[in-house]
Amino acid sequence: MVAIILFLSLCSPESASDPFTAKTIGDHGNVTVMEVTGNYDANNPDDTVNADPRQIIAKEFYRLHKDECDFLVILQSIRDEQ
């Protein structure tokens, strides 16, 4: 069983209507660091879970990595913009 940890550095979007994006910063062993913009936790208007951010993150991961993982674990950190 192989698990990859994705560590996200969240940046504030310019506006609420900006799309969710994910960009790989680098790999450190089994940890991939990505910078994302947008609201990762936002629900859809009908209050269902918005899966788009998770799909965008997974697509970005698999764009650069082989499909050899059993799990992708996502941890997030909010970057302090000063």
Buried (B, 14 or more C-beta within 10 A) or exposed (E): EEEBBBBBBBBEBEEEEEEBBBEBEEEEEEEBBBBBBBBBEEEEEEEEEBEBBBEBBBEBBEEEBEEEBEEBEBEEEEEEEE
